[in-house]
Structure formats: C-alpha cells, structure tokens
C-alpha cells in the first residue's frame, strides 16, 4: 500500500475537540479523493468523511455531520479532520484513506489505508 501516516489522536473529555492529520508521499493523492474511516472495538469499520481532490466536495456520515470538518492542503501533502463536540461514541481508531481512482469521493474497496490513530472520548 501507499504510505499514509495519521497523527493527532488522543484522550479527551466529551465536548472537546481534536484535529487529526494525515500525511502522504510526494503528492500521490493530490489528484484523488481522500477520507477517513473509523473502527471501534467490536464494531465494523465505518465511513466518516470524504473529500474530493480539490477540496470542493465533501461527504459526511450522519453521525458526524455538523461536528466534524474534513479539509486538505495538497501543497503540504496533508489531509485533516477537525472534530468538535466529541462524544464517547466517537471513540475509535481513525484511519486515513486515499483513493487511487476517483477524484470525487473515496471508495472503500479502492482505498489505501494508514495505520490508524486512536481517539478516546471520556464521558
């Protein structure tokens, strides 16, 4: 897989904010969609957010819409997930993904995966 490196996870209280970052090699995903998935213990991996290559088009899961914001800075080879008003149910390992086919939205079957960063939200 293409290397993707997540950072920014941590332990916070409910209502707090975190910003996750994902850095990739040398503009590999500059022309492609990227996004975030997450997986909590005992649960299947779920979609969180997606962003087009230019940042013009974004998609959010219903559970995070209005609280999370996805963005990217292709010049810095970096994608972000700003997470506000965090809830205990947001606790999960968050994975950065990049598509190598679509420039509009990530497809899980096409995704290249990072190693994940742990987000833990206490009540």
N, C-alpha and C positions, 0 to 999 in steps of 0.2 A: 504494500500500500504506500501511497504518497504520505510523507510525514506531515502530521498536523499536531501542534503542541498547544494544549489548553492550559490556562492558568486562571487564578482569581477566585477559586473556590475557598470555602471556609465555613466556620461555625458562627452563626449569628442568631439573634433573637427574632421572633416574629415581628414583622413590621419594618425590619431593617432592609438595607439594600446591599447588593453586591454587583460587581461588574466582572463578567468573565471575558477572557481574551483567548483568541485562537490565532496562532501564527503559523504560516506555511512557507514553503520554499519558493523564493525567486519568481513570484508572480504566477505560479502554477494554476491557481484558481481565479486569476484576475478576470477571465472571460467566462467564468462559470458560477452557477449558483452555489451558495453555501448555507449552512444552517446548524441547528442544534437539536439533538435528541437527549433524552434523559431516561434513566432506569433506576427505579427504587428497588430495594430488596424484596424479593418475592413477586415482583411485577414484571411485565413485559416492557421492553423498551418502547418509549412513546415519543412522538414528534412534539417539538416545542415551537420552533420558528424557522423560517426560511427567508433568504434574501437573494434577489437577483444579482447578476454580476455587477451592475452599475449602482445597486442600492435603491433603485426606483420602485421596486415591487417587493413587498414583504407579506408573509403569511404567518399567522399565529394560531396556536391551538386555543380553543375556547377557555381552557383553564388558566392561561397566562395573558390573554388579551386584555389590554388596558393597564397591565402591571409591568410587563417586560417589553423591552425595545431592542430589536436587532439592528446592527449597523455594521459598516465595514469601511476600511481605509485601504484600498488596494495598493496605494503607494507605499504603505507600511507593511504590506502582506499580512494584514490583521483583520479579523472579524471580532465583533463584540456582542455580548448580550448583557444589557443593563437590566437588572432585576430589582424592582421596587416592591414594597409592601409584601415582603416574603412571608409565606405561610409554612407551617410544618409539613404540609402535604407537598411542598416543593422540594423536600429533601430527596436527593437522588445523586447519582453520578451523572454529570452532564458531559456529553460528547460533542465535540466539534466534528462536523462532516463537510466534505466538499464533493461536488458533482464534477464529473469529467465529460458530461454530455450536454446537459441542459444549462442554459444561461438564465433561466427564469426561476426555477424552483428545484430544490433538491428532491431526488428520488431515492428512497431508502435502499432499493436494490442496486443502485448505481453508486452509492455513497462510498467514499473513502473516509476512514474513521481515525480520530485521535484516540489517545489512551484514556481520556476522561479526567474530570476534576470533581472532587466531592463537594457538594453543597449540603450543609446540615442546618436546618432551621428549628430552633427550640421554641416551645410554646411560651 
